[in-house]
Amino acid sequence: MAIELEFERPIVELRKKIMELKEFTQNADVDLSSEIKKLEIRLEKLEKEIYENIKPWDRVQIARHPMRPTTLDYISNLFDDFFECHGDRTFADDEAIVGGIAKFKGLPVTVIGHQRGKDTKENIRRNFGMPHPEGYRKALRLMKQADKFNRPIICFIDTKGAYPGKAAEERGQSEAIARNLFEMAGLKVPIICIVIGEGGSGGALALGVGNRIYMLENSTYSVISPEGAAAILWKDASKAKNAAETMRITAPDLKELGVIDDIIPEIKGGAHKDVKQQSKEIEAILTNSLKELLSLSEEQLITDRYNRFRTIGEYGFIQEFIGV
Amino acid sequence: MALKDLFTKNQPKKKKYATIPTEAAKNDVPEGIMTKCPTCKKIMYTKELIKNMKVCLHCGHHFPMTAKERIESFLDEGSFQEINENMVSKNPLNFPDYLEKLEKDRLKSKLNEAVVTGIGTVGGFKIVVAIMDSSFRMGSMGSVVGEKITRAIEKADELSVPFIIFTASGGARMQEGALSLMQMAKTSVALKKFSGNGGLIISIMTHPTTGGVSASFASLGDYNLAEPGALIGFAGRRVIEQSIREKLPEDFQTAEFLLKHGQLDAIISRLELAEKITLILDIHQPRGELAWQ
């Protein structure tokens, strides 16, 4: 199933035209190959132009693409012997988060990630990838297990946010998120986080306190959705496009702000065009990152993570402002 | 009469004969001698209210307190020494109108940012305290709030004294985007380190404590306490009502609701707060070998 995004339309149309011409030359007796060649060159240029100048709002669309690969897609492409573990041992199994043990190129690891569905039925089952407290508590349980058995932890981040519901509040959504931030800080194993789709606020961050944080090129990470920001700022959710730009939520923006360590390049048009190829890109960076982190001692890992977050933020002192 | 006067724009304003006061106006007794309680609607002398730590004399409603008032009512007299008071926000995203809004709130609240941090004593016990003030940008957390709180935690660690935080915040500050979000992580990793060194953390949630603040340090106390009636929660009420399509109970996300659902150690009236905190601090004093006989 191919779902074209608005900004890609010129490419899709041109490609269609070339196909039509090709078909036409096959059936008719005219030779249009030089025209076709010209159009193909134009297509290449157009593709380059469009995909190299993707606007923030277009990235939001790619990040939300219904066919965008999910945590489980990457797990099956990147890891062997994945064994899924369910439940928080207290209340329920929240299917908006999946997690378990696996091997990465032979190395035992724990993998955890937000999981949304690709169709309505699966989305209902997975609550659109929006976890309840028990989801975060399951994640923490698995992280502590990884800590005990000295396995690196790999987190995939892909959620619109923690679920805003009555039951979620009753069971302590705030506490569950806060607890994860707090406990992740103290784990003695490498933690690598990769934002693969939408990184929505605290619900994303609750799996995000890692030694290294990467983002796929077209994913987003933000304190509030562009729609939410637009509604608050301009009392108009339809200005989401502007908000997407103002809020600086794309991978290049966040790299510049020092929030993430690196950008994982996406294949032309977005990860959904070829999961296998995209997985290879992730595999490369994951391998390097693991190699680097595995050489650190337990204490170094904790200090490294502390410094990672301790330094984020921009501030000044009054003297600078009045020019003393 | 000139022709242009026929147009309504140029006609003298019509006299209004009746005005119906809005709900807000009914509750709004002009500041001054008397204050009206929004809960029981009774009127009392402002002076008496302030003397009573801004707790309603009739029904116990807790009025919002500024950081300054909090320092005066909670800490031992004259014990407070502020730290990092000159830290101010920049505009990392070049967000439109952000600096102007900060300046406006600076003038209005006479604060440099939404949190005041420092060292003081309660019942004679030395502590580091961070007090959020919702009159500055709704108490929202940006880089400066995160940094000041983190430095306060580190100060408590350095001095080996308890860390007490009064939260009052609408959540992360939108105008600093993901940098605000990351302050949740920054403060939490600092608390973890402090906690690992045996530090005592007491969180006192006051009205309102929501969003990113409730989902980080506010919930990470060894003791999580709250003032009566305080609004505490992760998601906003309206957002939840929209997502579950039902009306929420009246007491939803109040301190009392949280206590009922096991999220708080206790709700403590402001009038007894210093006394109860002193009790907790006393129990946590290192006593050495002569501790118990």
HADDOCK unambig.tbl for C-alpha pairs under 7 A between the chains (distance, minus, plus):
assign (segid A and resid 164 and name CA) (segid B and resid 235 and name CA) 5.36 0.50 0.50
assign (segid A and resid 164 and name CA) (segid B and resid 239 and name CA) 6.77 0.50 0.50
assign (segid A and resid 164 and name CA) (segid B and resid 240 and name CA) 5.23 0.50 0.50
assign (segid A and resid 165 and name CA) (segid B and resid 240 and name CA) 5.10 0.50 0.50
assign (segid A and resid 165 and name CA) (segid B and resid 243 and name CA) 6.79 0.50 0.50
assign (segid A and resid 165 and name CA) (segid B and resid 244 and name CA) 6.40 0.50 0.50
assign (segid A and resid 166 and name CA) (segid B and resid 240 and name CA) 6.69 0.50 0.50
assign (segid A and resid 169 and name CA) (segid B and resid 233 and name CA) 6.65 0.50 0.50
assign (segid A and resid 169 and name CA) (segid B and resid 234 and name CA) 6.84 0.50 0.50
assign (segid A and resid 170 and name CA) (segid B and resid 261 and name CA) 5.95 0.50 0.50
assign (segid A and resid 171 and name CA) (segid B and resid 261 and name CA) 6.98 0.50 0.50
assign (segid A and resid 172 and name CA) (segid B and resid 263 and name CA) 6.52 0.50 0.50
assign (segid A and resid 173 and name CA) (segid B and resid 234 and name CA) 6.45 0.50 0.50
assign (segid A and resid 174 and name CA) (segid B and resid 214 and name CA) 5.63 0.50 0.50
assign (segid A and resid 174 and name CA) (segid B and resid 215 and name CA) 3.94 0.50 0.50
assign (segid A and resid 174 and name CA) (segid B and resid 219 and name CA) 6.94 0.50 0.50
assign (segid A and resid 174 and name CA) (segid B and resid 233 and name CA) 6.83 0.50 0.50
assign (segid A and resid 174 and name CA) (segid B and resid 234 and name CA) 5.33 0.50 0.50
assign (segid A and resid 175 and name CA) (segid B and resid 215 and name CA) 5.89 0.50 0.50
assign (segid A and resid 175 and name CA) (segid B and resid 219 and name CA) 5.37 0.50 0.50
assign (segid A and resid 177 and name CA) (segid B and resid 215 and name CA) 5.64 0.50 0.50
assign (segid A and resid 178 and name CA) (segid B and resid 215 and name CA) 4.73 0.50 0.50
assign (segid A and resid 178 and name CA) (segid B and resid 216 and name CA) 4.24 0.50 0.50
assign (segid A and resid 178 and name CA) (segid B and resid 217 and name CA) 6.93 0.50 0.50
assign (segid A and resid 178 and name CA) (segid B and resid 219 and name CA) 6.37 0.50 0.50
assign (segid A and resid 178 and name CA) (segid B and resid 220 and name CA) 6.66 0.50 0.50
assign (segid A and resid 179 and name CA) (segid B and resid 220 and name CA) 6.91 0.50 0.50
assign (segid A and resid 181 and name CA) (segid B and resid 185 and name CA) 5.87 0.50 0.50
assign (segid A and resid 181 and name CA) (segid B and resid 188 and name CA) 5.89 0.50 0.50
assign (segid A and resid 182 and name CA) (segid B and resid 188 and name CA) 4.97 0.50 0.50
assign (segid A and resid 182 and name CA) (segid B and resid 189 and name CA) 5.71 0.50 0.50
assign (segid A and resid 182 and name CA) (segid B and resid 192 and name CA) 5.53 0.50 0.50
assign (segid A and resid 185 and name CA) (segid B and resid 189 and name CA) 5.13 0.50 0.50
assign (segid A and resid 185 and name CA) (segid B and resid 192 and name CA) 6.50 0.50 0.50
assign (segid A and resid 186 and name CA) (segid B and resid 192 and name CA) 6.71 0.50 0.50
assign (segid A and resid 201 and name CA) (segid B and resid 181 and name CA) 6.59 0.50 0.50
assign (segid A and resid 202 and name CA) (segid B and resid 212 and name CA) 6.45 0.50 0.50
assign (segid A and resid 209 and name CA) (segid B and resid 185 and name CA) 6.75 0.50 0.50
assign (segid A and resid 222 and name CA) (segid B and resid 177 and name CA) 6.27 0.50 0.50
assign (segid A and resid 222 and name CA) (segid B and resid 178 and name CA) 5.10 0.50 0.50
assign (segid A and resid 223 and name CA) (segid B and resid 174 and name CA) 6.75 0.50 0.50
assign (segid A and resid 223 and name CA) (segid B and resid 177 and name CA) 5.54 0.50 0.50
assign (segid A and resid 223 and name CA) (segid B and resid 178 and name CA) 5.25 0.50 0.50
assign (segid A and resid 223 and name CA) (segid B and resid 181 and name CA) 5.41 0.50 0.50
assign (segid A and resid 246 and name CA) (segid B and resid 95 and name CA) 6.61 0.50 0.50
assign (segid A and resid 247 and name CA) (segid B and resid 177 and name CA) 5.58 0.50 0.50
assign (segid A and resid 248 and name CA) (segid B and resid 177 and name CA) 6.97 0.50 0.50
assign (segid A and resid 306 and name CA) (segid B and resid 189 and name CA) 6.14 0.50 0.50
assign (segid A and resid 309 and name CA) (segid B and resid 185 and name CA) 6.56 0.50 0.50
assign (segid A and resid 309 and name CA) (segid B and resid 186 and name CA) 5.08 0.50 0.50
assign (segid A and resid 310 and name CA) (segid B and resid 186 and name CA) 5.31 0.50 0.50
assign (segid A and resid 312 and name CA) (segid B and resid 179 and name CA) 6.76 0.50 0.50
assign (segid A and resid 312 and name CA) (segid B and resid 182 and name CA) 6.90 0.50 0.50
assign (segid A and resid 313 and name CA) (segid B and resid 143 and name CA) 4.71 0.50 0.50
assign (segid A and resid 313 and name CA) (segid B and resid 179 and name CA) 5.64 0.50 0.50
assign (segid A and resid 314 and name CA) (segid B and resid 90 and name CA) 6.44 0.50 0.50
assign (segid A and resid 314 and name CA) (segid B and resid 92 and name CA) 6.54 0.50 0.50
assign (segid A and resid 314 and name CA) (segid B and resid 143 and name CA) 5.71 0.50 0.50
assign (segid A and resid 315 and name CA) (segid B and resid 87 and name CA) 6.85 0.50 0.50
assign (segid A and resid 315 and name CA) (segid B and resid 88 and name CA) 5.97 0.50 0.50
assign (segid A and resid 315 and name CA) (segid B and resid 89 and name CA) 5.03 0.50 0.50
assign (segid A and resid 315 and name CA) (segid B and resid 90 and name CA) 5.42 0.50 0.50
assign (segid A and resid 315 and name CA) (segid B and resid 143 and name CA) 6.35 0.50 0.50
assign (segid A and resid 315 and name CA) (segid B and resid 144 and name CA) 5.79 0.50 0.50
assign (segid A and resid 316 and name CA) (segid B and resid 87 and name CA) 5.73 0.50 0.50
assign (segid A and resid 316 and name CA) (segid B and resid 88 and name CA) 5.26 0.50 0.50
assign (segid A and resid 316 and name CA) (segid B and resid 89 and name CA) 6.15 0.50 0.50
assign (segid A and resid 316 and name CA) (segid B and resid 90 and name CA) 6.35 0.50 0.50
assign (segid A and resid 317 and name CA) (segid B and resid 86 and name CA) 5.29 0.50 0.50
assign (segid A and resid 317 and name CA) (segid B and resid 87 and name CA) 4.39 0.50 0.50
assign (segid A and resid 317 and name CA) (segid B and resid 88 and name CA) 5.38 0.50 0.50
assign (segid A and resid 318 and name CA) (segid B and resid 86 and name CA) 5.30 0.50 0.50
assign (segid A and resid 318 and name CA) (segid B and resid 87 and name CA) 6.27 0.50 0.50
assign (segid A and resid 318 and name CA) (segid B and resid 88 and name CA) 6.19 0.50 0.50
